[in-house]
Amino acid sequence: MKKNNSLRFAKLLAKGRAGQLNEQERRELAHLINEPVLPATQESRLRFVSKFIMTVTDVTGRLKAIDWFANCGTETNFDLTVKTEQVKTWPQACKIMELDSWENATLEARNQLTEFLADNCPKRFEEWNKIADRFKDEVIMPLTKEIWVPYQETNKLGINLVHYVQWNTLAALMENAYIDSNHQTFFFLELLRVYEAGHLPCGWLGEWPQGKLVVF
């Protein structure tokens, strides 16, 4: 485990023992716990590389303007870095959302950004929690209360829908906030395009990052 990761692991472990971890931090801790036993192969070091050149946009405004899940189940073609495969129904989407492959893919993508910042922009990385907390308070929680949870409850869907939308949209906000670091990591900003089209990114098929994005 790298030195920066070791320090982060110790901090998260202490928070976990005190019962103070949020959902994002629990996932990060789980990844760091398993990291030492992962094979140090070339495959495990592969990174997602977006084919797009991204510039800073008003992601907060974009999120608030989305007609959430309006086109789920309809045919569409997305211009993304990875290939996509569509499912047609909510039961199919919820089932694949439960697979470890989706959690692993979104965690790997988020860790790709934090690892870059820790290695290349440590001072900027120190601002991570402050920036993330602001986005949670100003963007994520209002959308959760006003749109995502009511939709989930009205349609009797699993709470994982809310958790993943929270995770993915917060990560898109963070990718956008750190674009000036030249991180070149735009996985979640690409997922934002799927949400903006009224669809739901809900799963991953294959080994990260050489797989397919599942879209409903």
C-alpha positions in Angstrom: 0.0 0.0 0.0 1.4 3.4 -0.9 2.4 5.8 1.9 -0.5 8.2 1.1 -2.9 5.3 1.0 -1.6 4.1 4.3 -2.2 7.5 5.9 -5.7 7.6 4.5 -6.4 4.0 5.6 -5.4 4.9 9.2 -7.6 8.0 9.2 -10.6 6.0 7.8 -10.1 3.2 10.2 -10.1 5.5 13.2 -13.3 7.1 12.0 -14.8 3.7 11.5 -14.1 2.6 15.0 -15.8 5.8 16.2 -18.8 5.1 14.0 -18.3 8.3 12.0 -17.9 7.0 8.5 -20.3 8.1 5.7 -21.3 5.9 2.8 -18.5 7.1 0.5 -15.9 6.6 3.2 -17.1 3.1 4.0 -16.6 2.1 0.4 -13.2 3.6 0.3 -12.2 1.8 3.5 -13.4 -1.5 2.1 -11.3 -1.0 -1.0 -8.2 -0.1 1.0 -8.6 -3.1 3.2 -8.7 -5.4 0.2 -6.0 -3.6 -1.7 -3.0 -5.5 -0.2 -4.4 -8.9 -1.4 -5.1 -7.8 -4.9 -2.7 -9.2 -7.5 -0.1 -6.6 -8.5 -0.6 -7.4 -12.2 -0.6 -5.1 -15.2 -4.4 -5.7 -15.4 -4.9 -4.4 -11.9 -3.0 -1.2 -12.8 -5.1 -0.4 -15.8 -6.9 3.0 -15.7 -10.0 4.4 -17.4 -9.0 6.9 -20.1 -11.7 9.1 -21.4 -11.7 9.8 -25.1 -13.0 13.3 -24.4 -11.3 16.6 -23.5 -13.4 18.1 -20.7 -13.6 21.7 -19.5 -15.2 23.0 -16.4 -19.0 23.3 -16.6 -21.9 24.2 -14.3 -22.4 20.6 -13.1 -24.7 21.8 -10.3 -27.0 23.5 -12.7 -26.9 20.5 -15.1 -27.9 18.2 -12.3 -30.8 20.4 -11.2 -32.0 20.6 -14.8 -32.3 16.8 -15.4 -35.6 15.2 -16.0 -34.6 12.2 -13.9 -35.2 8.7 -15.3 -37.7 10.0 -17.9 -36.4 7.9 -20.7 -35.5 4.7 -18.9 -36.2 1.6 -21.0 -36.2 3.5 -24.3 -33.7 2.8 -27.0 -30.8 5.1 -27.3 -27.2 5.4 -28.5 -24.6 7.0 -26.3 -21.3 8.5 -27.5 -19.1 7.4 -24.6 -15.6 6.1 -24.2 -16.9 2.6 -23.3 -19.4 0.5 -25.0 -22.9 0.2 -23.6 -25.5 -2.5 -23.1 -29.1 -1.7 -22.4 -31.6 -3.3 -20.1 -35.3 -2.7 -20.6 -37.0 -2.9 -17.2 -36.6 -1.7 -13.7 -36.3 -5.3 -12.3 -33.4 -5.9 -14.7 -31.8 -2.6 -13.8 -32.1 -3.2 -10.1 -30.8 -6.8 -10.4 -27.6 -5.8 -12.2 -27.2 -2.8 -9.8 -26.9 -5.3 -7.0 -23.8 -7.0 -8.5 -20.4 -6.4 -7.0 -19.1 -5.4 -10.5 -21.0 -2.1 -10.4 -19.8 -1.2 -7.0 -16.2 -2.2 -7.9 -16.3 -0.2 -11.1 -17.6 3.0 -9.5 -15.1 2.6 -6.6 -12.2 2.1 -9.0 -13.2 5.1 -11.0 -13.4 7.4 -7.9 -10.2 6.0 -6.5 -8.4 6.7 -9.8 -9.1 10.4 -9.2 -8.1 10.5 -5.5 -4.9 8.5 -6.2 -4.0 11.0 -8.9 -4.6 14.0 -6.6 -2.7 12.4 -3.7 0.3 11.7 -6.0 0.3 14.9 -8.0 -1.6 17.6 -6.2 -1.4 16.7 -2.5 -2.2 20.3 -1.3 -5.3 20.4 -3.5 -6.2 16.9 -2.3 -6.3 18.2 1.3 -9.4 20.2 0.2 -11.3 17.1 -0.9 -13.5 16.7 2.2 -14.3 20.4 2.4 -15.4 20.5 -1.3 -17.3 17.2 -1.1 -19.2 18.3 2.1 -20.2 21.5 0.4 -21.5 19.6 -2.6 -23.4 17.2 -0.4 -25.1 20.0 1.5 -25.8 22.3 -1.4 -26.6 19.8 -4.2 -26.8 16.1 -3.3 -29.0 16.3 -0.2 -31.6 18.6 -1.8 -31.9 16.4 -4.9 -32.1 13.3 -2.6 -35.0 14.7 -0.6 -36.8 16.4 -3.4 -36.4 13.9 -6.3 -34.5 10.7 -5.8 -36.0 9.4 -2.6 -39.6 10.3 -3.6 -39.1 8.6 -7.0 -37.6 5.5 -5.4 -40.4 5.3 -2.8 -43.2 6.0 -5.3 -42.0 3.3 -7.7 -41.1 0.9 -4.9 -37.5 0.5 -6.0 -34.5 -0.5 -3.9 -32.6 2.1 -1.9 -29.5 1.2 -3.9 -31.0 3.4 -6.7 -30.6 6.5 -4.4 -27.2 5.4 -3.1 -25.6 5.0 -6.5 -27.1 8.2 -8.0 -25.7 10.0 -4.9 -22.3 8.4 -5.3 -22.1 9.0 -9.1 -23.3 12.5 -9.2 -21.1 13.6 -6.3 -18.1 12.0 -8.1 -19.0 14.0 -11.3 -19.0 17.2 -9.2 -15.6 16.3 -7.8 -14.2 15.4 -11.2 -15.4 18.8 -12.5 -14.0 20.6 -9.4 -10.5 19.2 -10.0 -10.3 19.6 -13.8 -7.7 22.3 -13.4 -5.4 19.6 -12.0 -5.2 17.9 -15.4 -6.4 14.6 -13.9 -7.9 13.3 -17.2 -10.4 11.2 -15.2 -13.9 11.8 -16.6 -15.7 8.5 -15.9 -18.5 10.1 -13.8 -18.7 13.2 -16.1 -19.5 10.7 -18.9 -22.1 9.1 -16.6 -23.6 12.5 -16.2 -24.4 12.6 -19.9 -26.4 9.4 -19.4 -28.4 10.9 -16.6 -29.0 14.1 -18.6 -30.5 11.9 -21.4 -33.1 10.6 -18.9 -31.5 7.2 -18.5 -29.8 5.4 -15.6 -26.2 4.0 -15.6 -26.8 0.9 -13.5 -24.1 -1.8 -14.0 -20.8 -2.9 -15.3 -20.0 -6.0 -17.4 -16.5 -7.4 -17.6 -13.2 -6.5 -15.9 -12.5 -2.8 -15.1 -11.9 -0.8 -17.1 -12.2 -3.0 -20.2 -15.9 -3.7 -20.0 -19.3 -2.4 -20.8 -21.5 0.1 -19.1 -25.1 -1.1 -18.5 -27.7 1.5 -19.1 -31.4 1.5 -18.4 
